[in-house]
Amino acid sequence: MPTKIELIIDNQDDNDAFDTSWPDILTKARALPGLQRLESGKVWPKEDGTPTPAHRSLTLYFAGYDEASAATTSEAAGQFFPAIFGGAHNKVIALFTDIEEA
């Protein structure tokens, strides 16, 4: 079954500083073996000025669980995961999800 790795990046102490690393993080994500599609997003600011529930999201799509799992142990993952978790000071929620319906 199709599988996605969804990364939800929490608000940072300095979101602008984190955003400067975003293009490099995306380049590293695109190098993951078996990646079929990548979806990147930035949470819209709230109209009332209160903090957003998160800052960004990144979703990585794979053909199945085996392909997604293999990608997480690849050489490219050794570059990607430290970049995103380190850049976000570990303020990341990671979901390994079986896509039931698209």
C-alpha positions as CSV (number, residue, x, y, z in Angstrom):
1,M,0.0,0.0,0.0
2,P,1.2,3.5,-0.7
3,T,3.0,5.0,2.3
4,K,3.9,8.5,3.3
5,I,6.3,10.0,5.7
6,E,4.8,13.2,7.0
7,L,7.0,15.7,9.0
8,I,5.3,18.5,10.8
9,I,7.7,21.2,11.9
10,D,6.7,23.1,15.0
11,N,7.1,26.8,15.3
12,Q,10.8,27.7,15.9
13,D,12.3,30.4,18.1
14,D,13.3,32.0,14.8
15,N,11.1,30.8,11.9
16,D,13.0,33.0,9.4
17,A,16.3,31.5,10.3
18,F,14.9,28.0,9.9
19,D,13.4,29.0,6.5
20,T,16.9,29.8,5.2
21,S,17.8,26.1,5.5
22,W,14.5,24.9,3.9
23,P,15.8,24.8,0.2
24,D,18.8,22.6,1.3
25,I,16.4,20.3,3.3
26,L,14.2,19.9,0.3
27,T,17.2,19.1,-1.9
28,K,18.2,16.4,0.6
29,A,14.7,15.0,0.7
30,R,14.5,14.7,-3.1
31,A,17.6,12.5,-2.9
32,L,15.8,9.8,-0.9
33,P,15.7,6.6,-2.9
34,G,12.2,5.5,-4.0
35,L,10.7,8.9,-3.4
36,Q,7.7,9.3,-5.8
37,R,6.5,12.7,-4.8
38,L,7.2,15.4,-2.3
39,E,4.8,18.0,-0.9
40,S,6.1,21.0,1.0
41,G,3.9,23.6,2.8
42,K,4.1,26.6,5.1
43,V,1.3,27.2,7.5
44,W,-0.6,30.4,6.9
45,P,-0.4,33.0,9.6
46,K,-3.6,33.3,11.8
47,E,-5.7,36.3,11.1
48,D,-5.9,37.2,14.8
49,G,-2.1,37.2,15.2
50,T,-1.9,34.3,17.6
51,P,0.7,31.6,16.9
52,T,0.0,29.0,14.3
53,P,-0.2,25.3,15.4
54,A,2.9,24.5,13.4
55,H,5.3,26.3,11.0
56,R,5.8,23.9,8.0
57,S,5.0,20.4,6.8
58,L,6.8,18.1,4.4
59,T,5.2,14.9,3.1
60,L,7.2,12.3,1.3
61,Y,5.4,9.7,-0.8
62,F,6.6,6.2,-1.5
63,A,5.1,3.1,-3.4
64,G,4.8,1.2,-0.2
65,Y,6.0,0.5,3.4
66,D,9.2,-1.4,2.2
67,E,10.3,1.5,0.0
68,A,9.6,4.1,2.7
69,S,11.4,2.0,5.3
70,A,14.4,1.5,3.0
71,A,14.6,5.2,2.3
72,T,14.9,6.0,6.0
73,T,18.0,3.8,6.3
74,S,19.7,5.0,3.1
75,E,22.8,7.1,2.7
76,A,20.6,10.0,1.6
77,A,18.6,9.7,4.8
78,G,21.8,10.1,6.7
79,Q,22.0,13.6,5.2
80,F,18.3,14.5,5.2
81,F,17.1,13.5,8.7
82,P,19.8,15.3,10.6
83,A,19.2,18.4,8.5
84,I,15.5,18.6,9.2
85,F,15.6,17.5,12.8
86,G,18.7,19.5,13.7
87,G,17.5,22.6,11.8
88,A,14.2,22.4,13.7
89,H,15.9,21.7,17.0
90,N,14.0,18.4,17.2
91,K,10.6,20.2,17.1
92,V,9.3,17.8,14.5
93,I,6.5,15.3,14.6
94,A,7.1,12.4,12.2
95,L,4.3,10.2,11.0
96,F,4.8,7.0,9.0
97,T,1.4,6.5,7.4
98,D,-0.4,3.9,5.3
99,I,-2.4,5.8,2.7
100,E,-5.9,4.4,2.8
101,E,-7.5,6.6,0.3
102,A,-6.1,9.3,-2.1
